[in-house]
Amino acid sequence: MLMGRYMHLHKSKGRRVGGVLDRSAYILLSRIRTQGPMSLGQLGDAFGLDVSTLNRQTASAMRAGLVERIPDPEGGMARKFRITEEGEQRLDEERAYIVASLGRIMTDWPEEDIAAFADYLQRFNAGIERLYGMPWPRPQKEPSSVVN
């Protein structure tokens, strides 16, 4: 409850105060970066969202220069969304801020506690994903990496 409240108090209209991305853009860019170019259908399957919602989110991300539409690199009919250099940069900035915020919260935690917390949080997230049948692709685990 406190984590949700903390996040809510430091956000305005879905965006962190002074932030570079709103929540939906952060999640969209994170997924495309991890998985590679994705079509609307693939994004819908990944997030459990309808096409109209994804059309709004991807259109907004395109207007902001965060993603671009490309032909399917594998030769399929559907066009796919690929993260742009601007999208990569802004995602990196947002992620760095989040990690720094977590660092401020855990400033007096021993390293082994941070590592344990990261492991428990990963297990918790994996449990939610298993329950809903919507796993999130993850790169190799980084030590003491709390943000997924």
C-alpha positions as CSV (number, residue, x, y, z in Angstrom):
1,M,0.0,0.0,0.0
2,L,2.8,2.4,0.9
3,M,4.7,1.7,-2.4
4,G,1.5,2.5,-4.4
5,R,0.9,5.7,-2.4
6,Y,4.6,6.7,-2.8
7,M,4.3,6.2,-6.5
8,H,1.0,8.1,-6.7
9,L,2.3,11.1,-4.7
10,H,5.2,11.5,-7.0
11,K,3.3,11.3,-10.2
12,S,1.1,13.7,-12.2
13,K,-1.3,12.3,-14.8
14,G,0.6,9.0,-15.0
15,R,4.0,10.7,-15.3
16,R,6.6,11.1,-12.5
17,V,6.9,14.7,-11.6
18,G,9.8,15.9,-13.8
19,G,9.8,12.6,-15.5
20,V,10.4,11.9,-19.2
21,L,7.9,9.1,-19.7
22,D,4.4,8.3,-18.6
23,R,3.7,4.8,-17.2
24,S,2.2,3.3,-20.4
25,A,5.1,4.6,-22.5
26,Y,7.6,3.2,-20.0
27,I,6.0,-0.2,-20.1
28,L,5.6,-0.2,-23.9
29,L,9.2,0.7,-24.5
30,S,10.5,-1.7,-21.9
31,R,8.6,-4.6,-23.6
32,I,9.7,-3.7,-27.1
33,R,13.3,-3.2,-25.9
34,T,13.3,-6.6,-24.3
35,Q,11.4,-8.6,-27.0
36,G,12.3,-6.7,-30.1
37,P,9.9,-5.2,-32.7
38,M,6.2,-6.1,-32.0
39,S,3.0,-5.8,-33.9
40,L,-0.3,-4.5,-32.3
41,G,-1.5,-8.1,-32.0
42,Q,1.7,-9.2,-30.2
43,L,1.4,-6.2,-27.9
44,G,-2.2,-7.0,-27.2
45,D,-1.3,-10.6,-26.3
46,A,1.6,-9.5,-24.1
47,F,-0.4,-6.9,-22.2
48,G,-3.9,-8.2,-22.3
49,L,-5.1,-4.9,-23.8
50,D,-7.5,-4.3,-26.7
51,V,-6.4,-2.9,-30.0
52,S,-8.1,0.5,-29.4
53,T,-6.1,1.1,-26.2
54,L,-2.9,0.0,-27.9
55,N,-3.6,2.2,-30.9
56,R,-3.8,5.2,-28.6
57,Q,-0.6,4.3,-26.7
58,T,1.4,3.5,-29.8
59,A,0.1,6.6,-31.7
60,S,1.2,8.8,-28.7
61,A,4.6,7.1,-28.6
62,M,5.0,7.6,-32.3
63,R,4.1,11.3,-32.0
64,A,6.7,11.7,-29.2
65,G,9.3,10.0,-31.4
66,L,9.7,7.0,-29.0
67,V,8.7,4.3,-31.5
68,E,8.5,3.9,-35.2
69,R,6.5,1.5,-37.4
70,I,8.6,-0.8,-39.6
71,P,7.9,-3.7,-41.9
72,D,8.1,-7.1,-40.1
73,P,11.8,-8.0,-40.1
74,E,10.7,-11.6,-40.5
75,G,8.6,-10.9,-43.6
76,G,5.1,-11.1,-42.0
77,M,2.2,-8.9,-43.2
78,A,1.8,-6.9,-40.0
79,R,3.9,-3.9,-39.4
80,K,5.8,-3.7,-36.2
81,F,6.8,-1.1,-33.7
82,R,10.5,-0.6,-33.0
83,I,12.0,1.6,-30.3
84,T,13.8,4.7,-31.6
85,E,17.1,6.2,-30.4
86,E,15.0,8.9,-28.6
87,G,12.9,6.1,-27.0
88,E,16.0,4.3,-25.9
89,Q,17.5,7.4,-24.4
90,R,14.3,8.4,-22.5
91,L,13.7,4.9,-21.3
92,D,17.3,4.8,-19.9
93,E,16.8,8.2,-18.2
94,E,13.5,7.1,-16.6
95,R,15.0,3.8,-15.5
96,A,18.1,5.5,-14.0
97,Y,15.8,7.8,-12.0
98,I,13.8,4.8,-10.7
99,V,16.9,3.0,-9.7
100,A,18.3,6.1,-8.0
101,S,14.9,6.5,-6.1
102,L,15.2,2.9,-4.9
103,G,18.8,3.6,-3.9
104,R,17.6,6.6,-1.8
105,I,14.9,4.4,-0.1
106,M,17.4,1.6,0.5
107,T,20.4,3.7,1.4
108,D,21.0,2.1,4.7
109,W,20.2,-1.5,3.6
110,P,23.0,-4.0,3.6
111,E,23.8,-5.4,0.1
112,E,22.5,-8.9,1.0
113,D,19.1,-7.4,2.0
114,I,18.9,-5.6,-1.3
115,A,19.7,-8.8,-3.2
116,A,17.1,-10.7,-1.1
117,F,14.5,-8.0,-1.8
118,A,15.2,-8.2,-5.5
119,D,14.9,-11.9,-5.5
120,Y,11.6,-11.8,-3.6
121,L,10.2,-9.1,-5.9
122,Q,11.2,-11.2,-8.9
123,R,9.5,-14.2,-7.5
124,F,6.4,-12.2,-6.6
125,N,6.2,-10.8,-10.2
126,A,6.7,-14.2,-11.7
127,G,3.9,-15.5,-9.5
128,I,1.5,-12.8,-10.8
129,E,2.6,-13.6,-14.4
130,R,2.1,-17.3,-13.8
131,L,-1.4,-16.7,-12.3
132,Y,-2.5,-14.6,-15.4
133,G,-0.5,-16.6,-17.9
134,M,1.3,-13.5,-19.2
135,P,5.1,-13.9,-18.6
136,W,7.4,-11.0,-19.1
137,P,10.5,-11.8,-21.0
138,R,13.6,-10.9,-19.0
139,P,17.2,-10.6,-20.0
140,Q,19.8,-12.4,-17.8
141,K,19.4,-11.6,-14.2
142,E,21.6,-8.7,-13.0
143,P,22.8,-8.8,-9.4
144,S,20.9,-6.5,-7.0
145,S,18.6,-5.4,-9.9
146,V,15.3,-4.5,-8.4
147,V,13.7,-2.9,-11.4
148,N,12.1,-5.3,-14.0
